[in-house]
Amino acid sequence: MTTELPRVGITMGDPGGIGPEVIVKGYGRLREISRPVVIGDADVIAAAIDVCGLSLGVETIESVAEASFAADRVPVIDVGGVDELVRGEVKREHGEASLAYIERAIELATAGDIDAITTAPINKQATKLAGSDHAGHTGLLADRTDTENYSMMLVEDDLRVTHVSTHVPLREACDLVTTENVRDVIRLTDAALRDLGVDDPTVGVAGLNPHASDGGLLGDEDGEEIEPAVEDAREAGIDAVGPESPDTVYVRAARGEFDCVVSMYHDQGHIPIKMLGFAGGDAVSGVNVTIGLPIIRTSVDHGTAFDIAGEGVASEQSLVDAVEVAVRMAED
């Protein structure tokens, strides 16, 4: 296999979830597009191989340089952390292990030992039990890389969305729709699209209220906060459009009118993406990209799926998609 492919560190996620299974099921495809290295627990990966009935072995390594990237062995930087594997349950030990994998991946990425990070899903309840103050991967990555301005971009086929806020209560999310915050996300979105190879991107900006406030009849946030942010972005040379009615802007983007939609809060952006990514039955797809970081990080767009963990039936498609996006960004 060529040594020119980007090195992607894949964190194993919660040991009791489907992360280990989707990694081993996708390994053959991942190896075709990247030099994948798993950061996790070698014994858990071996157990996932057994569950999925695959003819693979585990190559336990201490550094990326030791990986052979052989077709029949999954290279694992063995961080460990799992004394007893219990699938499908929230465990503090699993939360601690999940956090340790992320920390190791950040170290490898900042040192230049890997070109990108792709993360399998963690369980937020488990990481909270482990003492984490962060709601998920994103805040931890931003904290460890001293990043102040960042956002979540979701990608599903031709539809991309970013978010002004994500894991906060809806009442708080509305307060976060300020001109400064919206302007920052528009700029991050434009830069991320260019990193993904989109020349001269057009950014659609969703309104907060129904029909983008309908000229002030349904609220004043769109006119007072979002519209000035769009104007500022346009003055900076960004092709930004909005605020647009949130009930149609995603359809317009999917049809090619916009290269990405800036969403005002979590569900506004997640629902259209997951309607597309989860509509195909078992083959769940979609990618989460953290934009604004000094390192590349992509992730699956699904959770730990405790209800099917250990059955070997979870789809690897989202993980493959996530690594493909990471590779595209690393090669740009």
Residue pairs with C-beta under 8 A, 6 or more apart in sequence:
1 31
1 35
1 69
1 71
3 35
5 33
5 34
5 35
5 327
6 34
6 35
6 115
6 116
6 326
6 327
6 330
6 331
7 34
7 35
7 37
7 64
7 113
7 114
7 115
7 116
8 30
8 34
8 35
8 36
8 37
8 114
8 115
8 116
8 117
8 118
8 323
8 326
8 327
8 330
9 37
9 39
9 64
9 77
9 105
9 108
9 109
9 114
9 116
9 117
9 118
10 23
10 30
10 36
10 37
10 38
10 39
10 117
10 118
10 119
10 120
10 319
10 323
11 38
11 39
11 40
11 98
11 101
11 102
11 104
11 105
11 117
11 118
11 119
11 120
12 19
12 20
12 23
12 38
12 39
12 40
12 41
12 44
12 45
12 98
12 101
12 120
13 19
13 20
13 40
13 98
13 101
13 119
13 120
13 121
13 122
13 304
14 94
14 95
14 97
14 98
14 120
14 121
14 122
14 123
14 126
14 304
15 40
15 41
15 44
15 81
15 82
15 85
15 94
15 97
15 98
16 85
16 86
16 87
16 88
16 89
16 90
16 91
16 94
16 123
16 304
16 306
16 309
17 87
17 88
17 120
17 121
17 122
17 123
17 303
17 304
17 305
17 306
17 309
18 120
18 121
18 304
18 305
18 308
18 309
18 314
19 40
19 120
19 121
19 304
20 40
20 44
20 45
20 47
20 48
20 120
21 48
21 51
21 52
21 309
21 310
21 312
21 314
21 316
22 120
22 300
22 314
22 315
22 316
22 318
22 319
23 38
23 45
23 48
23 74
23 120
23 316
23 319
24 45
24 48
24 49
24 52
24 54
24 56
24 74
25 52
25 54
25 312
25 314
25 316
26 316
26 319
26 320
26 323
27 36
27 56
27 74
28 71
29 316
29 320
30 36
30 319
30 320
30 323
31 69
31 71
33 323
33 324
33 327
34 323
34 326
34 327
35 67
35 69
36 69
36 75
36 323
37 61
37 64
37 67
37 75
37 76
37 77
37 114
38 45
38 74
38 75
38 76
38 77
39 76
39 77
39 79
39 101
39 104
39 105
39 108
40 76
40 77
40 78
40 79
40 97
40 101
41 76
41 78
41 79
41 80
41 81
41 82
41 97
42 58
42 60
42 76
42 78
42 80
43 82
43 85
44 82
44 85
45 58
45 74
45 76
46 58
47 85
49 56
49 57
49 58
49 74
51 310
51 311
51 312
52 312
53 312
55 72
56 72
56 73
56 74
57 72
57 73
57 74
58 73
58 74
58 76
59 67
59 68
59 70
59 73
59 74
59 75
59 76
60 76
60 78
61 67
61 75
61 76
61 77
61 78
62 77
62 78
63 77
63 113
64 77
64 108
64 113
64 114
65 113
66 75
67 75
68 75
69 75
77 104
77 108
79 97
79 100
79 101
79 104
80 97
81 93
81 96
81 97
81 100
81 101
82 93
82 94
82 97
83 93
84 93
86 94
87 306
87 309
87 310
88 306
88 307
88 309
88 310
89 306
90 123
90 125
90 126
90 129
90 306
91 126
91 129
92 126
92 129
92 130
94 123
94 126
95 122
95 123
95 125
95 126
95 127
95 128
95 129
95 130
95 132
96 130
98 122
98 123
98 126
98 127
98 130
99 122
99 127
99 130
99 132
99 140
102 119
102 122
102 137
102 140
102 141
103 144
105 114
105 117
105 119
106 117
106 141
106 144
106 145
106 295
108 114
109 115
109 116
109 117
109 295
109 296
109 297
110 145
110 294
110 295
115 296
115 326
115 330
116 295
116 296
116 297
116 298
116 326
116 327
116 329
116 330
117 295
117 296
117 297
117 298
117 326
118 297
118 298
118 299
118 300
118 319
118 322
118 323
118 326
119 137
119 297
119 298
119 299
119 300
120 299
120 300
120 319
121 299
121 300
121 302
121 303
121 304
121 305
122 136
122 137
122 304
123 303
123 304
123 306
124 135
124 136
127 134
127 136
132 140
133 139
134 140
134 143
135 166
135 167
136 167
137 290
137 297
137 299
138 150
138 152
138 166
138 290
141 147
141 150
141 290
141 293
141 295
141 297
142 148
142 150
142 290
142 292
142 293
145 293
145 294
145 295
147 292
147 293
147 294
149 184
149 188
149 292
150 188
150 290
150 291
150 292
150 293
151 162
151 163
151 164
151 184
151 185
151 188
151 189
151 290
151 291
151 292
152 162
152 163
152 166
152 269
152 288
152 289
152 290
152 291
153 160
153 161
153 162
153 189
153 192
153 260
153 288
153 289
153 290
153 291
154 160
154 161
154 162
154 269
154 270
154 273
154 286
154 287
154 288
154 289
154 301
155 273
155 286
155 287
155 288
155 289
155 321
155 325
156 273
156 276
156 277
156 285
156 286
156 287
156 301
157 254
157 276
158 253
158 254
158 256
159 250
159 253
159 254
159 261
159 272
159 273
159 276
160 193
160 253
160 259
160 260
160 261
161 250
161 253
161 260
161 261
161 262
161 263
161 269
161 270
161 272
161 273
162 185
162 188
162 189
162 192
162 260
162 261
162 262
162 263
162 269
162 291
163 185
163 262
163 263
163 264
163 265
163 266
163 268
163 269
164 173
164 176
164 177
164 181
164 182
164 185
164 262
164 263
164 264
164 265
165 172
165 173
165 176
165 177
165 181
165 264
165 265
165 266
166 265
166 266
167 266
168 176
168 265
168 266
170 265
170 267
173 264
173 265
173 266
174 208
174 221
174 265
176 265
177 208
177 221
177 225
177 226
177 264
177 265
178 225
179 225
179 226
179 228
179 229
179 232
180 229
181 229
182 205
182 225
182 226
182 229
182 230
182 262
182 264
183 229
183 232
183 233
185 262
186 203
186 205
186 229
186 230
186 233
186 238
186 240
186 262
187 233
187 236
187 238
188 291
188 292
189 201
189 203
189 260
189 262
189 291
190 201
190 203
190 233
190 238
190 240
191 291
192 260
192 289
192 291
192 292
193 201
193 203
193 259
193 260
194 201
195 329
195 332
196 325
196 328
196 329
196 332
197 328
197 332
198 259
200 239
201 239
201 259
201 260
202 239
202 240
202 241
202 257
202 258
202 259
203 233
203 238
203 239
203 240
203 241
203 258
203 259
203 260
203 261
203 262
204 240
204 241
204 242
204 244
204 249
204 252
204 253
204 257
204 258
204 260
204 261
204 262
205 226
205 229
205 230
205 240
205 241
205 242
205 243
205 244
205 261
205 262
206 212
206 242
206 243
206 244
206 246
206 249
206 250
206 261
206 262
206 263
206 264
206 268
206 269
207 213
207 222
207 226
207 242
207 243
207 244
207 245
207 246
207 249
207 264
208 219
208 221
208 222
208 225
208 226
208 243
208 246
208 264
208 265
209 218
209 219
209 221
209 222
210 218
210 245
210 246
210 247
211 218
211 245
211 247
212 222
212 226
212 242
212 243
212 244
212 245
212 246
213 219
213 220
213 221
213 222
213 223
213 243
215 223
216 223
222 243
226 242
226 243
226 264
227 242
227 243
230 240
230 241
230 242
230 243
233 240
234 240
241 258
242 249
242 262
244 252
246 263
246 264
246 268
249 258
249 261
250 261
250 272
252 258
253 259
253 260
253 261
254 272
254 276
261 269
263 269
273 286
273 301
274 286
274 301
276 286
277 284
277 285
277 286
277 301
277 318
278 284
278 286
282 313
282 315
283 315
283 317
284 301
284 302
284 315
284 317
284 318
285 301
285 315
285 317
285 318
285 321
286 300
286 301
286 302
286 318
286 321
287 298
287 299
287 300
287 301
287 318
287 321
287 322
287 324
287 325
288 298
288 299
288 300
288 301
288 322
289 297
289 298
289 299
289 325
289 329
290 297
290 298
290 299
296 326
296 329
296 330
297 326
298 322
298 323
298 325
298 326
298 329
299 322
300 318
300 319
300 322
301 318
301 322
302 318
305 314
308 314
